[in-house]
Amino acid sequence: MFRQFLRQLDRTENEHQNQRALHLAFLSITLFIYLVTSPREVLGDPLFFGFLILLFILFYYTWRGRLMPVRLVLPAAGFLITTRFVVIGGVYDEAVGGYYFLLAVAGLMLGQRALLFYGVTSALAVLVIGIAQVNGLIDTHFAVNPTLLSVLTTALFLLATTFALNYLVVRLNRALHQARRDEAELERRVEERTSELDFANQQLAEQLDRINSLQARLREEAIRDPLTGLFNRRYLDEMLPIELARSQRARLPLTVLMLDLDHFKRVNDTHGHPVGDLVLQAVADALKKNVRAGDIVCRYGGEEFLLVLPGMRNGDARNRAEVLRELIHEQTIHGTEGPFQVTASIGASVYPEHALTADELISLADQALYRAKQNGRDLVEFVV
């Protein structure tokens, strides 16, 4: 029944785990009250020294942080010492209320259960000692014994004070627990929201990567010929003026080669368009493998290819064109009617020797290509 009574008073069952400083303060307050209020009785009582040694032992445990022995023994020791001095001074002593009141307040430092222990046991002790005084069972320093009314009043005052303090502590503990629950709930919501935002950011980042990848893919498809993998005419129209501007700033030449496969229509008519596509792919591979890193190779249209060779002068460009022509001529293509070879005619123009603009360079290279066709094909012709 007594445990149920304590549980009803202390529903929160909340006690701090680390109260070293509060324990030291409680011991200091208790010793100060005892020494100041009744120094003669304290020093003349042999039991005081035993209690004092016990308090110092508890002081040592408190200082070392070993809280479990302190929490078990400290309330009992404090109550026994205080009760001892009440027996010496009697309930009529004007300090008795201060003893127990301060002791109850000090009990707050040790936790709610310590407060209840002090308050209830102090009220019972005052009641028992007072009744014993009224009946003459205890001799005190005062000649006049207290009345039963004063004893009951003192005991009820201590009990009411204890319950009032306990009520405040319970309310504060409940408010604290509610605040902690609210804080925990807020942290949980923040964590969930943060997790959701992180997931959303991850999804957005992945979607952005996909978009960038698609844009790069679309960009690549927009400037590449799907059959040969070479750059297309759109890319040439974009890059040739840029390369010309660079050559102008650096005062370097730039060569344009226009290449056309000879009798390509005959290849399609004889072997079929799939074989014609194989021819275009083979020529494109030969061109890609035999140009420099900064050169531009484009499929200009149909069986025509155009090469932009920045920094290459007339003589070097002529040699490179002859090498490409021979590589194409040496390739063997396996068609439906057996293996065969193709040839290519090449026309060339050079900046700034022959022209200053992109359109003029392409036009002159196309005219030179026409002369190569007229002169027998499988030739290289430069602008004259």
Sequence and secondary structure as in RCSB ss.txt:
>XXXX:A:sequence
MFRQFLRQLDRTENEHQNQRALHLAFLSITLFIYLVTSPREVLGDPLFFGFLILLFILFYYTWRGRLMPVRLVLP
AAGFLITTRFVVIGGVYDEAVGGYYFLLAVAGLMLGQRALLFYGVTSALAVLVIGIAQVNGLIDTHFAVNPTLLS
VLTTALFLLATTFALNYLVVRLNRALHQARRDEAELERRVEERTSELDFANQQLAEQLDRINSLQARLREEAIRD
PLTGLFNRRYLDEMLPIELARSQRARLPLTVLMLDLDHFKRVNDTHGHPVGDLVLQAVADALKKNVRAGDIVCRY
GGEEFLLVLPGMRNGDARNRAEVLRELIHEQTIHGTEGPFQVTASIGASVYPEHALTADELISLADQALYRAKQN
GRDLVEFVV
>XXXX:A:secstr
 HHHHHHHH SS    S  HHHHHHHHHHHHHHHHHH HHHHHH HHHHHHHHHHHHHHHHHHTT HHHHHHHHH
HHHHHHHHHHHHHH TT TTHHHHHHHHHHHHHHH HHHHHHHHHHHHHHHHHHHHHHHTT S  S SS   HHH
HHHHHHHHHHHHHHHHHHHHHHHHHHHHHHHHHHHHHHHHHHHHHHHHHHHHHHHHHHHHHHHHHHHHHHHHHB 
TTT SB HHHHHHHHHHHHHHHHHHT  EEEEEEEETTHHHHHHHH HHHHHHHHHHHHHHHHHTS TT EEEEE
ETTEEEEEEET  HHHHHHHHHHHHHHHHH  EEETTEEE   EEEEEEEETTT SSHHHHHHHHHHHHHHHHHT
TSS EEE  
